[in-house]
Amino acid sequence: MTKESPVARRRVLLGSLAGAAVVAVLAVAALNQGETPEQAAATAAETAAAGTTAAASPRASANVTDPTPAAPTGSTDPTPANATGSADPTPATSTGSPTTGPAGSPTPTSSVKVWEGPPPPPIDANLSKGSARAPVTIVEFGDFKCPNCRRFAQRIEPVLKSRYLDTGIVRMFWRDYPIRGRDSVRAAVAARAASRQGRFWEFHDALYAGEQARLTDANLRSVAARMGLDLGRFDADRRDESVRRVVDGDLEFALELGLSGTPAFLINGELLFGAQPVAAFEKAIEKARHAV
């Protein structure tokens, strides 16, 4: 259902040049937080072959803020995420404002924050959840084939939802970071197709439920059928090149930030890497909440 794109082909060349560096970055960043060094090495090898290498970027220290989001599918989020932070595995020290507009370091002569970094792609409002007035935003860069993303979705996110999303403290956004080959890209495209029917989070939860399922066309279609999606529309949207371009845009953005793997989270500007214990997320959320 998915075809190789120019972005993917460029990443093959990039992976061949930066593969060794990627393995080292992934191995270090994953210790006790994400994947093991062996998993990271395997991931780098697989994704380089598939054209989606998580290569470190010279822009790794850039701050990141989503502008006013405009959904490619026509839906627009009136209150965007403030995804600011450093792409280095060490958490960034700067935090952003929960209001719209880019954030960065203040200039010497002004308190206005200056945007420095790659331009963020638009956000589909269907890929957010929580109150638009929440003082804290969490942007997750995830991969549906990632075992630690699955662990976060099953064990950690439900706790954060009850404590912070349902109480209006946190708003959460999803960005695709499909770095584990064609299956990852295929699942990301399918989830975006589900989003066009307003069912992204249900599809997201279904893919992460239970043990890791094979992310084949047939299995993804089966999930859509169980959810009651319009299968004709679902299939057509998966073939839509604009859907693939949105996924590629998120991938390109994460690579430009130098994010070393998944899951990665930007919590009001500070990077938290891996499916860490709930206490680590609580600490980061409370810090961001009281800094506002």
Phi, psi and chi 1 to 4 in degrees:
 res  aa     phi    psi   chi1   chi2   chi3   chi4
   1 MET       -  -28.2  -63.0  -66.5  -63.1      -
   2 THR  -106.8  149.1   59.2      -      -      -
   3 LYS  -117.9  154.4  -62.5 -175.3  -68.9 -174.8
   4 GLU   -65.9  136.5  -66.4  -64.5  -33.4      -
   5 SER  -109.1  165.7   70.2      -      -      -
   6 PRO   -56.5  -36.2  -25.8   34.4      -      -
   7 VAL   -60.4  -45.6  171.1      -      -      -
   8 ALA   -63.5  -41.5      -      -      -      -
   9 ARG   -63.9  -39.6  -73.3 -166.0  -67.9  -88.5
  10 ARG   -63.1  -35.0  -70.7 -161.6  -59.4  -88.0
  11 ARG   -69.3  -26.5  -67.2  -55.6  156.2 -161.6
  12 VAL   -62.6  -46.3  172.2      -      -      -
  13 LEU   -63.7  -43.1  -62.7  176.5      -      -
  14 LEU   -62.4  -40.4  179.1   59.2      -      -
  15 GLY   -64.4  -36.7      -      -      -      -
  16 SER   -66.0  -30.8   64.6      -      -      -
  17 LEU   -83.9  -34.2  -64.1  172.7      -      -
  18 ALA  -111.2    9.3      -      -      -      -
  19 GLY   -56.2  -44.9      -      -      -      -
  20 ALA   -64.1  -40.7      -      -      -      -
  21 ALA   -66.1  -37.1      -      -      -      -
  22 VAL   -63.3  -44.8  172.5      -      -      -
  23 VAL   -57.9  -43.4  171.5      -      -      -
  24 ALA   -65.4  -43.9      -      -      -      -
  25 VAL   -63.3  -46.2  170.9      -      -      -
  26 LEU   -62.1  -40.5  -73.5  171.6      -      -
  27 ALA   -65.0  -42.2      -      -      -      -
  28 VAL   -69.8  -46.8  171.5      -      -      -
  29 ALA   -67.5  -24.7      -      -      -      -
  30 ALA   -86.0  -15.7      -      -      -      -
  31 LEU   -58.1  123.3  -72.8  176.0      -      -
  32 ASN    60.2    7.8  -62.1  -40.2      -      -
  33 GLN  -129.1  -45.9  -63.4 -178.1  -12.2      -
  34 GLY  -124.0 -117.6      -      -      -      -
  35 GLU   -85.0  161.5  -60.4  174.0   85.0      -
  36 THR   -73.9  162.6   64.4      -      -      -
  37 PRO   -56.4  -37.2  -27.5   36.0      -      -
  38 GLU   -65.6  -41.8  -67.7   77.6    7.4      -
  39 GLN   -65.8  -39.8  -71.1  173.6  -40.0      -
  40 ALA   -63.7  -42.5      -      -      -      -
  41 ALA   -63.5  -41.6      -      -      -      -
  42 ALA   -64.9  -40.7      -      -      -      -
  43 THR   -61.8  -46.5  -66.7      -      -      -
  44 ALA   -61.6  -41.3      -      -      -      -
  45 ALA   -65.1  -44.7      -      -      -      -
  46 GLU   -66.3  -45.4  176.1 -173.4   -7.5      -
  47 THR   -72.9  -30.0   55.6      -      -      -
  48 ALA   -62.9  -40.6      -      -      -      -
  49 ALA   -65.8  -32.0      -      -      -      -
  50 ALA   -89.0   -5.2      -      -      -      -
  51 GLY    85.9   18.2      -      -      -      -
  52 THR  -131.2   63.9   52.4      -      -      -
  53 THR   -81.5  134.2  -55.7      -      -      -
  54 ALA   -83.5   72.4      -      -      -      -
  55 ALA   -84.4  143.8      -      -      -      -
  56 ALA   -67.6  146.4      -      -      -      -
  57 SER  -116.7  148.6  164.7      -      -      -
  58 PRO   -64.4   -9.6   20.0  -32.1      -      -
  59 ARG   -99.7   24.6  -55.0  172.4   98.0  171.7
  60 ALA   -63.4  -19.8      -      -      -      -
  61 SER   -96.1    7.1   62.0      -      -      -
  62 ALA   -70.5  146.0      -      -      -      -
  63 ASN   -82.9  151.2  -70.5  -31.0      -      -
  64 VAL  -130.4  126.5 -172.8      -      -      -
  65 THR  -138.4  133.8  -59.8      -      -      -
  66 ASP   -76.3  134.4  -70.4  -42.6      -      -
  67 PRO   -77.3 -172.3   31.6  -34.8      -      -
  68 THR   -56.1  116.4  -57.2      -      -      -
  69 PRO   -74.0  143.4   25.3  -32.1      -      -
  70 ALA  -133.3  113.9      -      -      -      -
  71 ALA   -71.1  131.5      -      -      -      -
  72 PRO   -59.0  -23.3  -21.6   31.1      -      -
  73 THR   -87.8    1.1   60.9      -      -      -
  74 GLY   109.4  -17.0      -      -      -      -
  75 SER   -89.0  138.1   60.4      -      -      -
  76 THR  -122.7  133.0  -57.4      -      -      -
  77 ASP   -87.2  115.2 -179.0    1.7      -      -
  78 PRO   -71.7  -18.9   26.2  -33.4      -      -
  79 THR  -125.7   97.5  -51.9      -      -      -
  80 PRO   -74.8  166.2   29.1  -34.6      -      -
  81 ALA   -74.7  151.6      -      -      -      -
  82 ASN  -108.3   79.8  174.1   40.9      -      -
  83 ALA   -93.0   85.2      -      -      -      -
  84 THR  -110.6  152.7   62.7      -      -      -
  85 GLY   155.8  178.9      -      -      -      -
  86 SER   -97.6  147.6  166.0      -      -      -
  87 ALA   -87.5   -4.1      -      -      -      -
  88 ASP   -68.5  141.2 -169.2  -82.2      -      -
  89 PRO   -56.4  -26.1  -27.5   35.3      -      -
  90 THR   -73.6  128.4  -59.0      -      -      -
  91 PRO   -55.6  139.1  -25.6   34.7      -      -
  92 ALA   -70.4  154.5      -      -      -      -
  93 THR   -94.1  -15.5   56.7      -      -      -
  94 SER   -89.2  146.5   62.2      -      -      -
  95 THR  -125.1  155.6   58.3      -      -      -
  96 GLY  -106.5  175.8      -      -      -      -
  97 SER   -88.7  147.1  165.1      -      -      -
  98 PRO   -75.1   -2.4   25.5  -33.0      -      -
  99 THR   -86.0  177.4   57.8      -      -      -
 100 THR   -73.1  163.8   61.3      -      -      -
 101 GLY   100.0  159.0      -      -      -      -
 102 PRO   -72.4  158.3   27.4  -34.3      -      -
 103 ALA  -131.6  152.0      -      -      -      -
 104 GLY  -170.3 -146.7      -      -      -      -
 105 SER   -91.3  139.8  -59.6      -      -      -
 106 PRO   -67.5  145.1   22.0  -30.7      -      -
 107 THR   -73.9  160.0   63.3      -      -      -
 108 PRO   -61.1  -25.4  -23.7   33.1      -      -
 109 THR  -110.4    5.8   59.0      -      -      -
 110 SER  -150.6  151.3  172.2      -      -      -
 111 SER   -88.7   -2.3   60.1      -      -      -
 112 VAL   -71.9  131.6  176.4      -      -      -
 113 LYS   -81.2  139.3  -65.6 -165.3  173.2 -175.4
 114 VAL  -105.2  131.5  178.8      -      -      -
 115 TRP   -76.5  126.3  169.8 -113.4      -      -
 116 GLU  -136.2  107.1  -63.3  176.2   -3.5      -
 117 GLY   152.8  176.8      -      -      -      -
 118 PRO   -66.9  145.3   24.4  -33.8      -      -
 119 PRO   -68.5  128.4   23.8  -32.8      -      -
 120 PRO   -73.0  141.3   -7.1   21.0      -      -
 121 PRO   -67.8  160.5  -15.9   29.3      -      -
 122 PRO   -60.8  155.8  -21.1   32.3      -      -
 123 ILE  -108.0  133.5  -77.3 -176.2      -      -
 124 ASP   -78.6  123.9 -176.8  -18.3      -      -
 125 ALA   -58.7  -26.6      -      -      -      -
 126 ASN   -68.3  -14.0  -70.3  -30.9      -      -
 127 LEU   -98.7   21.8  -85.9   62.5      -      -
 128 SER  -126.0  156.8   69.7      -      -      -
 129 LYS  -152.0  151.5   57.3 -177.0  176.9 -179.8
 130 GLY   107.8  172.4      -      -      -      -
 131 SER   -70.0  137.0  171.5      -      -      -
 132 ALA   -67.4  -14.7      -      -      -      -
 133 ARG   -99.9    8.2  -55.0  173.9   71.3   87.4
 134 ALA   -62.7  138.5      -      -      -      -
 135 PRO   -76.8  -14.3   27.5  -34.7      -      -
 136 VAL  -123.9  134.3  178.7      -      -      -
 137 THR  -117.7  140.9   59.5      -      -      -
 138 ILE  -120.2  123.4  -61.2  178.5      -      -
 139 VAL  -107.6  118.1 -179.7      -      -      -
 140 GLU   -99.6  129.7  176.7 -176.4   -0.1      -
 141 PHE  -100.8  110.2  -69.4   79.0      -      -
 142 GLY  -131.3  167.0      -      -      -      -
 143 ASP  -137.5  127.0 -177.3  -31.2      -      -
 144 PHE   -70.3   -9.4  -71.8  109.3      -      -
 145 LYS   -99.5   -1.7 -162.2  175.4  179.6 -179.7
 146 CYS   -82.1  121.7  164.9      -      -      -
 147 PRO   -65.9  -32.6   21.3  -31.8      -      -
 148 ASN   -77.6  -27.7  -73.4  -50.8      -      -
 149 CYS   -65.0  -39.9  -63.4      -      -      -
 150 ARG   -62.2  -43.2  174.8  178.3  -58.2  -82.4
 151 ARG   -63.5  -40.6 -171.7  164.1   78.4   88.2
 152 PHE   -61.4  -45.9  172.1   79.1      -      -
 153 ALA   -64.2  -35.0      -      -      -      -
 154 GLN   -85.0  -38.9  -69.2 -179.6   -7.8      -
 155 ARG  -110.7  -29.4  -56.2  179.5 -172.9  179.2
 156 ILE  -105.2  -47.8  -58.2  167.0      -      -
 157 GLU   -57.5  -40.8 -174.2  177.3  -10.3      -
 158 PRO   -59.1  -35.8  -25.8   35.8      -      -
 159 VAL   -69.1  -44.1  178.4      -      -      -
 160 LEU   -63.9  -36.1  -60.5 -178.0      -      -
 161 LYS   -61.8  -48.4 -178.9  178.6 -177.3  -61.0
 162 SER   -69.2  -34.1   64.2      -      -      -
 163 ARG   -87.0  -31.8  -65.0 -177.9 -174.4  176.1
 164 TYR  -124.5  -41.2  -65.4  106.9      -      -
 165 LEU   -74.2  -46.7  -86.0   75.8      -      -
 166 ASP   -68.5  -18.4  -67.2  -11.8      -      -
 167 THR   -99.7    5.9   55.7      -      -      -
 168 GLY    80.7   12.9      -      -      -      -
 169 ILE   -89.4  -35.3  -63.1  170.4      -      -
 170 VAL  -123.3  140.1  165.8      -      -      -
 171 ARG  -116.8  136.8 -170.1  178.6 -168.9 -168.6
 172 MET  -116.9  140.5 -165.5  161.4 -171.5      -
 173 PHE  -126.4  149.0  -66.2   81.9      -      -
 174 TRP  -111.7  137.5  170.1  -87.2      -      -
 175 ARG  -128.8  137.1  -78.2 -160.2 -178.6  -84.7
 176 ASP   -74.2  133.4  -70.5  -57.6      -      -
 177 TYR  -137.0   67.7 -163.5   13.2      -      -
 178 PRO   -81.1   88.1   30.6  -33.2      -      -
 179 ILE  -106.4    8.4   56.4  173.7      -      -
 180 ARG  -110.2   33.7  -72.0  165.8  176.9   77.8
 181 GLY    97.1 -167.2      -      -      -      -
 182 ARG   -64.1  -35.1  -67.8  179.6  177.7   84.5
 183 ASP   -61.0  -41.3  -74.8   -6.5      -      -
 184 SER   -62.0  -45.1  -64.1      -      -      -
 185 VAL   -66.0  -43.4  174.2      -      -      -
 186 ARG   -58.3  -43.9 -175.3 -175.8  -62.9  116.4
 187 ALA   -67.9  -39.2      -      -      -      -
 188 ALA   -62.7  -42.8      -      -      -      -
 189 VAL   -63.4  -42.2  168.2      -      -      -
 190 ALA   -63.0  -41.1      -      -      -      -
 191 ALA   -64.6  -36.7      -      -      -      -
 192 ARG   -67.4  -34.7  -66.9  -77.3 -176.9  156.6
 193 ALA   -65.2  -40.7      -      -      -      -
 194 ALA   -63.4  -35.2      -      -      -      -
 195 SER   -61.9  -33.0  172.4      -      -      -
 196 ARG   -65.4  -17.5  -74.1 -168.7  166.3 -172.3
 197 GLN  -104.6   14.6  -61.9 -173.4   44.2      -
 198 GLY    72.1   25.7      -      -      -      -
 199 ARG  -127.3   28.5  -52.7  -73.9  -68.3  -79.9
 200 PHE   -57.3  -51.6  170.3   80.4      -      -
 201 TRP   -67.4  -32.1  -71.3  106.7      -      -
 202 GLU   -66.0  -41.7  -69.5  176.0   65.2      -
 203 PHE   -66.1  -43.6 -161.9   85.5      -      -
 204 HIS   -54.1  -51.0  164.1  -77.7      -      -
 205 ASP   -64.4  -37.1  -66.5  -13.2      -      -
 206 ALA   -66.1  -38.9      -      -      -      -
 207 LEU   -68.8  -30.8  -67.9 -172.0      -      -
 208 TYR   -92.1   -4.9  -79.3  139.2      -      -
 209 ALA   -71.6  144.1      -      -      -      -
 210 GLY    65.1 -149.3      -      -      -      -
 211 GLU   -83.0  165.1  -61.8  -61.3  -37.9      -
 212 GLN   -62.1  119.2  175.7   68.8   61.2      -
 213 ALA   -92.0  157.5      -      -      -      -
 214 ARG   -71.1  130.1  -66.2 -177.6   61.8 -158.6
 215 LEU   -92.6   56.4  -59.2  174.6      -      -
 216 THR   -85.9  165.6   62.0      -      -      -
 217 ASP   -56.8  -44.4  -74.9  -27.9      -      -
 218 ALA   -63.0  -43.9      -      -      -      -
 219 ASN   -68.9  -39.2  -75.3  -12.2      -      -
 220 LEU   -64.8  -39.1  -66.5  169.1      -      -
 221 ARG   -67.7  -35.0 -161.0  171.2 -169.4  -88.0
 222 SER   -64.2  -40.9  176.4      -      -      -
 223 VAL   -61.3  -44.5  170.7      -      -      -
 224 ALA   -62.2  -39.0      -      -      -      -
 225 ALA   -65.9  -42.9      -      -      -      -
 226 ARG   -63.4  -30.4  -69.2 -162.7  -58.2  -89.3
 227 MET   -79.6  -11.4  -70.7  173.1   50.7      -
 228 GLY    82.4   22.5      -      -      -      -
 229 LEU   -70.9  156.7  -65.0 -176.4      -      -
 230 ASP   -71.9  105.2  179.7  -28.1      -      -
 231 LEU   -67.2  -35.8  -66.9 -178.2      -      -
 232 GLY   -61.1  -44.8      -      -      -      -
 233 ARG   -68.3  -40.3 -177.2  179.4  172.4 -171.9
 234 PHE   -58.7  -46.9  178.4   72.9      -      -
 235 ASP   -64.8  -42.1  -70.2  -20.1      -      -
 236 ALA   -64.2  -40.7      -      -      -      -
 237 ASP   -68.6  -33.8  -73.6  -23.3      -      -
 238 ARG   -65.8  -28.7  -73.8 -165.5  -65.6  161.8
 239 ARG   -84.1  -12.6  -67.0 -169.1  -63.5  -92.7
 240 ASP   -69.1  121.9 -169.8  -27.3      -      -
 241 GLU   -62.6  -28.4  -72.2  -63.5  -34.1      -
 242 SER   -67.3  -30.4   67.2      -      -      -
 243 VAL   -67.9  -44.5  174.2      -      -      -
 244 ARG   -62.7  -37.0  175.2   59.5 -174.7  -94.1
 245 ARG   -65.7  -34.3  -74.8 -165.3  -64.5  -89.6
 246 VAL   -65.4  -43.2  169.8      -      -      -
 247 VAL   -62.5  -45.6  172.0      -      -      -
 248 ASP   -61.3  -35.0  -74.9  -16.4      -      -
 249 GLY   -64.2  -43.2      -      -      -      -
 250 ASP   -64.3  -42.1  -89.1    5.7      -      -
 251 LEU   -60.1  -47.3  170.2   64.0      -      -
 252 GLU   -60.8  -41.8 -177.8   85.2    9.5      -
 253 PHE   -61.3  -47.4 -179.5   50.2      -      -
 254 ALA   -64.0  -38.8      -      -      -      -
 255 LEU   -65.9  -39.0  -69.7  169.6      -      -
 256 GLU   -66.6  -29.9  -72.2 -177.8  -24.6      -
 257 LEU   -73.9  -19.2  -67.4  178.3      -      -
 258 GLY    82.0   20.4      -      -      -      -
 259 LEU   -61.9  130.0  -63.4 -179.0      -      -
 260 SER   -88.7   -4.3   58.0      -      -      -
 261 GLY   172.1 -169.5      -      -      -      -
 262 THR  -129.8  153.6   55.6      -      -      -
 263 PRO   -78.0  150.4   30.9  -35.3      -      -
 264 ALA  -128.4  141.6      -      -      -      -
 265 PHE  -130.1  136.4  -54.8   88.1      -      -
 266 LEU  -108.5  115.0  -67.9  173.8      -      -
 267 ILE  -111.2   98.4  -56.5  177.1      -      -
 268 ASN    46.1   41.1  -91.1   25.5      -      -
 269 GLY   104.6   -8.2      -      -      -      -
 270 GLU  -113.9  135.5  -63.1 -157.6   18.0      -
 271 LEU   -81.1  131.7 -179.8   70.3      -      -
 272 LEU  -124.0  120.1 -174.0   66.4      -      -
 273 PHE  -105.9  132.5 -176.2   80.4      -      -
 274 GLY    92.7  166.3      -      -      -      -
 275 ALA   -82.6   71.2      -      -      -      -
 276 GLN   -74.9  168.0  -63.9 -166.4   27.9      -
 277 PRO   -59.5  156.4  -24.0   34.1      -      -
 278 VAL   -53.7  -37.8  170.4      -      -      -
 279 ALA   -59.0  -34.9      -      -      -      -
 280 ALA   -67.4  -39.7      -      -      -      -
 281 PHE   -68.4  -41.6  -76.1   89.5      -      -
 282 GLU   -60.0  -42.6  -69.9  179.0  -29.6      -
 283 LYS   -61.9  -45.0 -178.9  178.2  179.5 -179.2
 284 ALA   -67.1  -39.6      -      -      -      -
 285 ILE   -66.0  -45.2  -69.6  168.9      -      -
 286 GLU   -65.0  -37.4  -68.8  -60.1  -32.4      -
 287 LYS   -62.4  -46.4  177.7 -179.3  177.4 -178.5
 288 ALA   -65.5  -39.4      -      -      -      -
 289 ARG   -62.9  -42.5  179.1 -175.5  179.4 -174.3
 290 HIS   -85.5   -8.7  -65.7  -65.2      -      -
 291 ALA   -85.8  -15.0      -      -      -      -
 292 VAL   -70.0      -  173.4      -      -      -
